[in-house]
Amino acid sequence: MMEKDIVYLIQLDYSTDDCEGIDNYIFKTKENALKKLNTLIEQEKEFYKNEYPNFNDFELDTNIEDKKANEYWWNYKCESNYYLHTFIDLKIMEVN
């Protein structure tokens, strides 16, 4: 039986008033994936702070503080406008 390799996929799903997209990043190590995850989160926090300073109805759902988690997520969305959101996931994937 062939042994499967593990990779770490970060998926950034974003939508604003004027653009939307999905970016994928693949890493061989969890450490590098976590570095990228944290960088993306900081960039998104800065973006929302600068672009939407008067919006106060954002909701955050995350498990990034759970050091025992295998997979992570950081979901930030506007309660009054679902299309204004950022969803970032770090997933473990098997490849042949």
C-alpha positions in Angstrom: 0.0 0.0 0.0 1.3 3.4 -1.0 1.8 5.9 1.9 0.1 9.2 1.5 1.8 12.6 2.0 0.3 15.3 4.1 0.1 18.9 3.0 -1.5 21.9 4.7 -3.9 24.0 2.7 -4.8 27.5 3.6 -7.9 28.8 1.8 -8.7 32.5 1.9 -12.3 33.2 0.8 -13.0 36.9 0.8 -15.7 39.3 -0.4 -16.0 43.1 -0.2 -18.2 45.7 -1.8 -16.2 45.6 -5.0 -14.3 42.3 -5.3 -14.3 38.7 -4.2 -12.1 35.7 -4.6 -10.6 32.6 -3.2 -6.8 32.2 -2.8 -5.2 28.9 -1.9 -1.8 28.3 -0.3 -0.2 24.9 0.2 2.6 24.1 2.6 4.6 21.0 3.5 4.9 21.9 7.2 2.3 22.9 9.7 4.7 25.5 11.1 4.9 27.3 7.8 1.2 27.1 7.3 0.6 28.6 10.7 2.9 31.5 9.9 1.0 32.2 6.7 -2.3 31.9 8.5 -1.3 34.4 11.2 0.1 36.8 8.5 -3.2 36.6 6.6 -5.3 37.2 9.7 -3.2 40.3 10.6 -3.5 41.6 7.1 -7.3 41.2 7.2 -7.6 42.8 10.6 -5.7 45.8 9.3 -7.8 45.9 6.1 -11.1 46.0 8.0 -9.8 48.6 10.4 -8.8 50.9 7.6 -11.6 50.3 5.1 -14.6 49.8 7.4 -13.8 51.8 10.6 -17.5 52.8 11.1 -18.9 49.3 10.8 -19.6 47.8 14.3 -21.6 44.8 13.4 -18.8 42.3 12.5 -18.8 38.8 14.0 -15.7 36.7 14.5 -15.8 32.9 14.7 -12.4 31.2 15.2 -10.5 28.5 16.9 -7.0 29.9 16.3 -6.3 30.0 20.1 -6.7 26.2 20.4 -3.2 24.9 20.4 -4.4 21.3 20.2 -6.5 21.8 17.0 -5.4 20.0 13.9 -7.3 22.4 11.6 -8.0 26.0 12.1 -10.5 28.7 11.0 -10.9 32.4 11.2 -14.3 33.7 10.0 -15.0 37.4 10.0 -18.3 38.6 8.6 -20.6 41.6 8.6 -23.9 40.9 10.3 -25.8 43.4 8.0 -24.0 42.5 4.8 -23.1 38.8 4.3 -21.2 39.5 1.2 -18.7 41.5 3.3 -16.6 38.7 4.8 -13.3 36.9 5.1 -13.1 33.2 5.8 -9.7 31.7 6.3 -9.2 27.9 6.8 -6.2 25.8 7.4 -6.9 22.2 6.5 -4.9 19.0 6.5 -5.0 17.3 3.1 -3.6 13.9 2.0 -2.0 13.6 -1.4 -0.8 10.5 -3.4 
